[in-house]
Amino acid sequence: MLRLSEAIQAIISGGPFPGLMPRIREVTAMHEATLVRQIYRIAEQSLEGRKVKRVAAVKISVGEMSGALPDALEFAFHAQRSGIFEDAELLIEKEPVAVRCKVCGEEYSPQGFPIRCPLCGDTACAFIRGDDVHVSGIQYEKED
Amino acid sequence: MEEIEIEKNVLDENDGIAQANRKLLADNGIFAMNVIGSPGAGKTTLLEHVLPKLAGRISTAVIEGDLYTDNDARRIAAAGAEVVQIDTEGGCHLDAGMISRKLQNIDLKTKDLLVIENVGNLICPAEFDLGESQRLVIISLTEGDDKPEKYPLAFLKADMVALTKMDLAPYIKADAEKMKKQMTDIHPGLKIFDCSFRDDQYDDGGLADYILSCVRR
């Protein structure tokens, strides 16, 4: 039996909480709900001026170091469906991390921490990919 | 079926507002600090102890993110700082828009330092730029010495870390050096301050002086 105080704690922390149902983990990962609101807003703006009967899918790319959980995004997306998005699916592509070495310019995919350039060995780097969530496409049916 | 291709970051809107906040703060010569940490890490306790050290030397405003209560805001006000509260009503993080609205309620011209105490949470707030100059992550020794590598994003995006409750080291198993190694593996060169705050003991590891040096830069 889950105690209320534990559930609230899980909601606030949003973190891994042994013994909690995965469902609660999804419900509580609320920053994904914020991200999903933006996903809908971006999709609506991108479809402006087009005659749309229904949206079949919104495609997003979720970086491995974005801090967002794909399952939680999908849950939040379904929870917020309405209008032309009523039966839309969220197609999620996971994006691996890529960085550029700030010293020698080498582009590489780090394998865990510390992130270290395979060429020159330096740890200073800038993210090129894999640290964000972005909308990459929309599939829709035109109005007849 | 029609398909359109786009390439738009979901945090673009937040990041745009954050940049505007950053410019507004810079134009007023304010150093802004976004304070992030788990519930119970000691965010409010740290501010209660550090802010009085700064009082009289600089003028500070604090934006308090709290879920439902104004307990933290009352504690900070008692420490002598001007406090503006954001009640997130269960929201797990602050975003740049919330800060933008609250900045209108603060007399920026008379302030040197803005402290934003984020909602207690080490995951969600890490993703949201508020327009801060630097980000301070607070983690306590009692959270366990496996935590930095469990929440890498928080440390990757931090500029400085306060490792709190160091006075409890003799009584618990957690290894402070192991935690620091994880943090600097994630973020080489990260500034880490060892802190203990109790009524009979004040040790900020140099944090207050460092904040002062940032404010006066």
Chai-1 contact restraints between the chains, C-beta under 6 A:
chainA,res_idxA,chainB,res_idxB,connection_type,confidence,min_distance_angstrom,max_distance_angstrom,comment,restraint_id
A,I12,B,P39,contact,1.0,0.0,6.0,A-B,restraint_1
A,S13,B,N121,contact,1.0,0.0,6.0,A-B,restraint_2
A,G14,B,C92,contact,1.0,0.0,6.0,A-B,restraint_3
A,G14,B,N121,contact,1.0,0.0,6.0,A-B,restraint_4
A,G14,B,I123,contact,1.0,0.0,6.0,A-B,restraint_5
A,G14,B,C124,contact,1.0,0.0,6.0,A-B,restraint_6
A,G15,B,I123,contact,1.0,0.0,6.0,A-B,restraint_7
A,M30,B,C92,contact,1.0,0.0,6.0,A-B,restraint_8
A,H31,B,C92,contact,1.0,0.0,6.0,A-B,restraint_9
A,H31,B,H93,contact,1.0,0.0,6.0,A-B,restraint_10
A,H31,B,C124,contact,1.0,0.0,6.0,A-B,restraint_11
A,L35,B,V10,contact,1.0,0.0,6.0,A-B,restraint_12
A,Q38,B,V10,contact,1.0,0.0,6.0,A-B,restraint_13
A,I39,B,V10,contact,1.0,0.0,6.0,A-B,restraint_14
A,I42,B,K8,contact,1.0,0.0,6.0,A-B,restraint_15
A,S46,B,I6,contact,1.0,0.0,6.0,A-B,restraint_16
A,G67,B,A126,contact,1.0,0.0,6.0,A-B,restraint_17
A,G67,B,E127,contact,1.0,0.0,6.0,A-B,restraint_18
A,G67,B,L153,contact,1.0,0.0,6.0,A-B,restraint_19
A,F113,B,D185,contact,1.0,0.0,6.0,A-B,restraint_20
A,F113,B,I186,contact,1.0,0.0,6.0,A-B,restraint_21
A,P114,B,D185,contact,1.0,0.0,6.0,A-B,restraint_22
A,T123,B,P188,contact,1.0,0.0,6.0,A-B,restraint_23
A,D132,B,N9,contact,1.0,0.0,6.0,A-B,restraint_24
A,V133,B,V10,contact,1.0,0.0,6.0,A-B,restraint_25
A,H134,B,K8,contact,1.0,0.0,6.0,A-B,restraint_26
A,H134,B,N9,contact,1.0,0.0,6.0,A-B,restraint_27
A,V135,B,I6,contact,1.0,0.0,6.0,A-B,restraint_28
A,V135,B,K8,contact,1.0,0.0,6.0,A-B,restraint_29
A,G137,B,E5,contact,1.0,0.0,6.0,A-B,restraint_30
A,I138,B,I4,contact,1.0,0.0,6.0,A-B,restraint_31
A,Q139,B,M1,contact,1.0,0.0,6.0,A-B,restraint_32
A,Q139,B,E3,contact,1.0,0.0,6.0,A-B,restraint_33
A,Y140,B,E2,contact,1.0,0.0,6.0,A-B,restraint_34
A,K142,B,E2,contact,1.0,0.0,6.0,A-B,restraint_35
